[in-house]
Amino acid sequence: MRQGVGGNKKLAFAAASLVTLLGAVLEHWQGAGWLPVLAGCGLVLGFVGAGALVSGSWNLLQATQLSLVNIQEEAALIRQQQEQLRKNLELRSVDGRRA
């Protein structure tokens, strides 16, 4: 199964949180040496997660627009079929009165 953008988004946010927490713990135990590196990694992963969220939202918008076009086309087809059925029923009723 394809994971897609949503899975990448979740992974990036989870990794950002994990790296940030790891940085906070290491800073407490070993001083401030690791903090800038891990904070930077956390920020980068957070930006990746936010970018994936924007990308996923854009894909969802495009899919919604495509679905709306499809629904409009199907509705037009159904209206056309219903109109044809009405005409056929009217012709049958007129033919039945003549006989």
C-alpha positions as a Markdown table, in Angstrom:
| # | Residue | x | y | z |
|---|---|---|---|---|
| 1 | Met | 0.0 | 0.0 | 0.0 |
| 2 | Arg | 1.3 | 3.4 | -0.9 |
| 3 | Gln | 1.9 | 5.7 | 2.1 |
| 4 | Gly | 1.5 | 9.0 | 0.3 |
| 5 | Val | 2.0 | 12.5 | 1.5 |
| 6 | Gly | -0.1 | 12.0 | 4.7 |
| 7 | Gly | 2.3 | 9.3 | 6.0 |
| 8 | Asn | 5.3 | 11.5 | 5.3 |
| 9 | Lys | 3.7 | 14.4 | 7.1 |
| 10 | Lys | 3.0 | 12.3 | 10.2 |
| 11 | Leu | 6.5 | 10.9 | 10.1 |
| 12 | Ala | 8.1 | 14.3 | 9.8 |
| 13 | Phe | 6.1 | 15.7 | 12.7 |
| 14 | Ala | 6.8 | 12.7 | 14.8 |
| 15 | Ala | 10.6 | 12.9 | 14.0 |
| 16 | Ala | 10.6 | 16.6 | 14.8 |
| 17 | Ser | 9.0 | 16.0 | 18.1 |
| 18 | Leu | 11.4 | 13.2 | 18.9 |
| 19 | Val | 14.5 | 15.1 | 18.0 |
| 20 | Thr | 13.4 | 18.2 | 19.9 |
| 21 | Leu | 12.7 | 16.1 | 23.0 |
| 22 | Leu | 16.0 | 14.2 | 22.6 |
| 23 | Gly | 17.7 | 17.6 | 22.4 |
| 24 | Ala | 16.0 | 18.8 | 25.6 |
| 25 | Val | 17.1 | 15.7 | 27.5 |
| 26 | Leu | 20.7 | 15.7 | 26.2 |
| 27 | Glu | 20.9 | 19.4 | 27.0 |
| 28 | His | 19.9 | 18.7 | 30.6 |
| 29 | Trp | 22.4 | 15.9 | 31.1 |
| 30 | Gln | 25.4 | 16.8 | 28.9 |
| 31 | Gly | 25.2 | 20.6 | 28.7 |
| 32 | Ala | 24.4 | 22.8 | 25.7 |
| 33 | Gly | 26.7 | 21.2 | 23.2 |
| 34 | Trp | 24.1 | 19.0 | 21.5 |
| 35 | Leu | 21.2 | 21.5 | 21.8 |
| 36 | Pro | 21.9 | 23.7 | 18.7 |
| 37 | Val | 22.4 | 20.6 | 16.5 |
| 38 | Leu | 19.3 | 18.8 | 17.7 |
| 39 | Ala | 17.2 | 21.9 | 17.7 |
| 40 | Gly | 18.2 | 22.6 | 14.1 |
| 41 | Cys | 17.3 | 19.0 | 13.2 |
| 42 | Gly | 14.0 | 19.5 | 14.9 |
| 43 | Leu | 13.3 | 22.7 | 13.1 |
| 44 | Val | 14.2 | 21.2 | 9.7 |
| 45 | Leu | 12.0 | 18.2 | 10.3 |
| 46 | Gly | 9.2 | 20.5 | 11.5 |
| 47 | Phe | 9.4 | 22.5 | 8.3 |
| 48 | Val | 9.4 | 19.3 | 6.3 |
| 49 | Gly | 6.2 | 18.2 | 8.1 |
| 50 | Ala | 4.6 | 21.6 | 7.5 |
| 51 | Gly | 5.5 | 21.5 | 3.8 |
| 52 | Ala | 4.0 | 18.0 | 3.6 |
| 53 | Leu | 0.9 | 19.3 | 5.2 |
| 54 | Val | 0.6 | 22.1 | 2.7 |
| 55 | Ser | 1.3 | 19.7 | -0.2 |
| 56 | Gly | -1.3 | 17.3 | 1.1 |
| 57 | Ser | -3.9 | 20.1 | 1.5 |
| 58 | Trp | -3.2 | 21.2 | -2.1 |
| 59 | Asn | -3.7 | 17.6 | -3.4 |
| 60 | Leu | -6.9 | 17.3 | -1.4 |
| 61 | Leu | -8.2 | 20.6 | -3.0 |
| 62 | Gln | -7.4 | 19.3 | -6.5 |
| 63 | Ala | -9.1 | 16.0 | -5.8 |
| 64 | Thr | -12.2 | 17.8 | -4.5 |
| 65 | Gln | -12.3 | 20.0 | -7.6 |
| 66 | Leu | -12.0 | 16.9 | -9.8 |
| 67 | Ser | -14.8 | 15.1 | -7.8 |
| 68 | Leu | -17.1 | 18.1 | -8.2 |
| 69 | Val | -16.6 | 18.1 | -12.0 |
| 70 | Asn | -17.3 | 14.4 | -12.1 |
| 71 | Ile | -20.5 | 14.9 | -10.0 |
| 72 | Gln | -21.7 | 17.7 | -12.3 |
| 73 | Glu | -21.1 | 15.5 | -15.4 |
| 74 | Glu | -22.9 | 12.6 | -13.8 |
| 75 | Ala | -25.8 | 14.8 | -12.8 |
| 76 | Ala | -26.1 | 16.2 | -16.4 |
| 77 | Leu | -26.1 | 12.6 | -17.7 |
| 78 | Ile | -28.9 | 11.6 | -15.3 |
| 79 | Arg | -31.0 | 14.7 | -16.2 |
| 80 | Gln | -30.6 | 13.8 | -19.9 |
| 81 | Gln | -31.6 | 10.2 | -19.3 |
| 82 | Gln | -34.6 | 11.3 | -17.2 |
| 83 | Glu | -35.7 | 13.7 | -19.9 |
| 84 | Gln | -35.5 | 10.9 | -22.5 |
| 85 | Leu | -37.5 | 8.6 | -20.3 |
| 86 | Arg | -40.2 | 11.3 | -19.8 |
| 87 | Lys | -40.4 | 11.8 | -23.6 |
| 88 | Asn | -40.8 | 8.0 | -24.1 |
| 89 | Leu | -43.5 | 7.8 | -21.5 |
| 90 | Glu | -45.4 | 10.7 | -23.0 |
| 91 | Leu | -45.2 | 9.1 | -26.5 |
| 92 | Arg | -46.5 | 5.8 | -25.1 |
| 93 | Ser | -49.4 | 7.5 | -23.3 |
| 94 | Val | -50.3 | 9.4 | -26.5 |
| 95 | Asp | -50.1 | 6.2 | -28.6 |
| 96 | Gly | -52.2 | 4.4 | -26.0 |
| 97 | Arg | -55.0 | 7.0 | -26.2 |
| 98 | Arg | -55.1 | 6.7 | -30.0 |
| 99 | Ala | -55.6 | 2.9 | -30.0 |
